[in-house]
Amino acid sequence: VIFTVYVFTLQNRVIFDAREEQELYWSGCDATSTCNINKVNSFNTFWSYMIDDFVGFAFTEYEDDSQIVASMSTGFANNDFDLTWSPRFVGPQQASVLLGPPRVRQLRVTKNGGCQVSKYYQHIFPDCYGPYMENTKSTATFKPRFAPSYIADAFEWKSEAFTGQALTEGNRADYGGDGYVVDLPWNASVASSLLGDLKEWNWIDESTRGVIIETTTLNTNVNVVVNTRVLFEFGVTGSVEPKVVSRAAPIGLLTPATSTEESLAIFIMQLLMLVFFTLFGIYTFWLMYKTCKNFVGDNPRKYISKQSWGGVMAFFLNTAYHYIRYAWNVVDLIILGLFIGHFIMRMETYTQMGAKPSFDPSVIGHPEKFVPFSSVMNAIFYSNNLLSLLAMLVWVKTFKYMCMSSYFRLLVRILEQCGRRLLVFAAILVCLFFGFSVAFFVGLGGSNDNHSELLGSFYVMFFLLIDGYDMNLAMFEPGQDVTMPILYFVYICLVNYVLLNIAAAIILDVYAITDRSSKDDKEKKNPMVVFLRTYYNMMLGVSLVHNDTEENMKSEDLSIRLDLLPGVVRRKWIEKKRRLQRIANETFAGMELYPVDLDPSDKEAHAPRDWMLPSSRKDVYDQMNHDVAKHPLSLYDIPEALKETEVSRAQLQSIMDEDETLPILLQENKAEKVIRRFKQASLAMQPLEDSGEMGEMIPVVQRLQAQIFTGVDLLEKVQFDEDLPEVPEITALTETMSDAVTSVRNKFRVELTGLIEATAVLFEHLVDLTQGVDVVRGHHEQVLDLVRETTEKELLRSLAKGPLMRR
């Protein structure tokens, strides 16, 4: 809340109004939003704007005499006659005072720099002038021979240290603070004559790439300083592109003043922010130190002193990795870095205002002395940009503390998990957009201004999702190339119908998973409330532990060896130790909670089992050539070295509380009763002592028979007429098994009925097949009879013809 108040002291509505008023004023815009500056498209229209429009803006004429703002004198050596000056108002409302004269600055390029004339045209155009770049800018004097002496200084290059002006960002290039400068005089007619002579003696020509006009005004009603830069970019193709940039700031941001309420509020809030973020930085570094201490389990200095150079580097890398794994720690570091950057920019503003002679109070506002406010405004502008990012993260961090309330815990979990997945999705989306931007840049760069530059085409890809598509219907006319319409169609289908749905699916998937995993017990208390209550009572020296105290218990009931516990309990204990060891490996250096080397689980993972089949021909050959012993799957085996481990009552109780099935299997809810029970069972295995002589150990079979007979006796003593206690877990399990059996029975009946019907149909087809075979057999016999008769007739006919032929 205090940070938001600080933001409001730096930025408010009057700053925007003052900036917009000056930007529209120097652009020459009227009520219909028609601006004279947009008419500049050549050298002639540029000079027309400067002489006819800009001079009128800089020297506003009023019907009544303007009030005198202040009297400022300029002295001369060896002369007792000082000149008295007074800053003048600009604008129709006499609300803004012009601080110093307007300055016109030109930036030029060298001949044949950054370009090359084709050999085919060198006899016509021997020279060329390329785009403005740092390595092609001109610093040479280009004063004509007979130019008036009072404008000779305008043809000489001045460095950025001389001008004191800041970099100006244009659409075609970024223009530094150096160049060829001329300050307009105090009189309007003299200023018009100066500009006319500059035009006549070709102060701008084909080598000119940018002209920047800088003015600074003070709105006396709201104490806001506005710096305006009018930029004219002369492109290599002959085009002229105007641009007006205004930046405003209250006086309290320029100097640590306390004379007005606004300045005092800014000064106090800056001190408060410095104190708060200093404490926040100390807290952040304390958390980092605590992370180091928890990671090594010792004082970090002592740990580092024992390490080699490689160990020290590994220590810092591992500590940094474990610290940034928690996303909110990264947010804390970013917040701290942004505030440091913002504070450095604020100090840079104060330093520039106090170090440069041009910002002396006796100089600011002098009509003949230019004050380069652009350098100061740039620092304020960038500090506000950092402040905007800082404000966003400060309020985003509130989600971290919303987890204290169960109402927002689900939302925060969704945001945290979605953030990680959407970052990966955003990387894929950026790659896809860049590919489409290259395609549109190549296809439409020559006809569409939005895609004329690769970077601009890349930005347009994002805004097409919001603004929609302004399609050129001429692309769909007969005879036109269909490549670009197809490209637009692929972009719309892929982005709108695929990628956006994937983003929504990611959020829905995370929500569904988080919703199922966040159903807490209704009787479970809020962890933050429990912590605060416990911490408060600890500060008062009051203990909240009243149940299950170990003060009145026997020492033998406080622990038990691991091998005395049932196998399922041993397995649960080992699994918990493994989980804790994994957490320790990720969080702490060198902490061993469970001896992983002694764990046979990994070794047995690939050991052959009696129920395993060979998975390849090689396994078969290995089994034939090597006698590999097979053994059954061991579920409850534990390392021999861990059997003597003592399990405390608190540990056993924790395991029983985490797993609801253990109390049912053990038939006990208290750990001390389990310890007492299994210790007594172990004593039964010890040798018996009779009359001081050592007896024999009770055989296992006899002990098992005794347990069985004891259980049978207990069952016989149960009166079945009485109502037995109902166990909810057993009831639920019985109902589940009954439903499962009923479902299986119904499915079996359906399948059996279908099988019987299929058998009946098969039998009918079999009968038809048998009848068909009989018919075929009958036809076959008839054919055979016919063939036999025909063969006999032919044989008789041939025998009859034989004797006739002999005759």
Sequence and secondary structure as in RCSB ss.txt:
>XXXX:A:sequence
VIFTVYVFTLQNRVIFDAREEQELYWSGCDATSTCNINKVNSFNTFWSYMIDDFVGFAFTEYEDDSQIVASMSTG
FANNDFDLTWSPRFVGPQQASVLLGPPRVRQLRVTKNGGCQVSKYYQHIFPDCYGPYMENTKSTATFKPRFAPSY
IADAFEWKSEAFTGQALTEGNRADYGGDGYVVDLPWNASVASSLLGDLKEWNWIDESTRGVIIETTTLNTNVNVV
VNTRVLFEFGVTGSVEPKVVSRAAPIGLLTPATSTEESLAIFIMQLLMLVFFTLFGIYTFWLMYKTCKNFVGDNP
RKYISKQSWGGVMAFFLNTAYHYIRYAWNVVDLIILGLFIGHFIMRMETYTQMGAKPSFDPSVIGHPEKFVPFSS
VMNAIFYSNNLLSLLAMLVWVKTFKYMCMSSYFRLLVRILEQCGRRLLVFAAILVCLFFGFSVAFFVGLGGSNDN
HSELLGSFYVMFFLLIDGYDMNLAMFEPGQDVTMPILYFVYICLVNYVLLNIAAAIILDVYAITDRSSKDDKEKK
NPMVVFLRTYYNMMLGVSLVHNDTEENMKSEDLSIRLDLLPGVVRRKWIEKKRRLQRIANETFAGMELYPVDLDP
SDKEAHAPRDWMLPSSRKDVYDQMNHDVAKHPLSLYDIPEALKETEVSRAQLQSIMDEDETLPILLQENKAEKVI
RRFKQASLAMQPLEDSGEMGEMIPVVQRLQAQIFTGVDLLEKVQFDEDLPEVPEITALTETMSDAVTSVRNKFRV
ELTGLIEATAVLFEHLVDLTQGVDVVRGHHEQVLDLVRETTEKELLRSLAKGPLMRR
>XXXX:A:secstr
 HHHHHHHHH  HHHHHHHHHHHHHHHTB TT  BGGGG  SHHHHHHIIIIIIHHHHS   SS       EEEE
ETTEEEEEEE   EESTTS EEE S  EEEEEEB TTSS    TTTTTT         TTTB  S    TT  GG
GGGGGS B HHHH    EE SS EE S BEEEE  SSHHHHHHHHHHHHHTTSS TTEEEEEEEEEEEETTTTEE
EEEEEEEEE TTS EEEEEEEEEEEGGGTS   SSHHHHHHHHHHHHHHHHHHHHHHHHHHHHHHHHHHHHTS H
HHHHHTS HHHHHHHHHHHHHHHHTSHHHHHHHHHHHHHHHHHHHHHHHHHHHHH GGG TTTTT TTS   HHH
HHHHHHHHHHHHHHHHHHHHHTHHHHHTTSHHHHHHHHHHHHHHHHHHHHHHHHHHHHHHHHHHHHHHHTTT GG
GSSHHHHHHHHHHHHHH     GGGGSTTS SHHHHHHHHHHHHIIIIIHHHHHHHHHHHHHHHHHHT   TT  
 HHHHHHHHHHHHHHT     SS STTS GGGSEEEGGGS HHHHHHHHHHHHHHHHHHHHHSSS  SS GGG T
HHHHHTS BTT    SHHHHHHHHHS    B   SS   GGGTT EEEHHHHHHHHHH THHHHHHT S HHHHH
HHHHHHHHTTS  EETTEE     HHHHHHHHHHHHHHHHHT  TTS     HHHHHHHHHHHHHHHHHHHHHHH
HHHHHHHHHHHHHHHHHHHHHHHHHHHHHHHHHHHHHHHHHHHHHHHHHHHHHHHH 
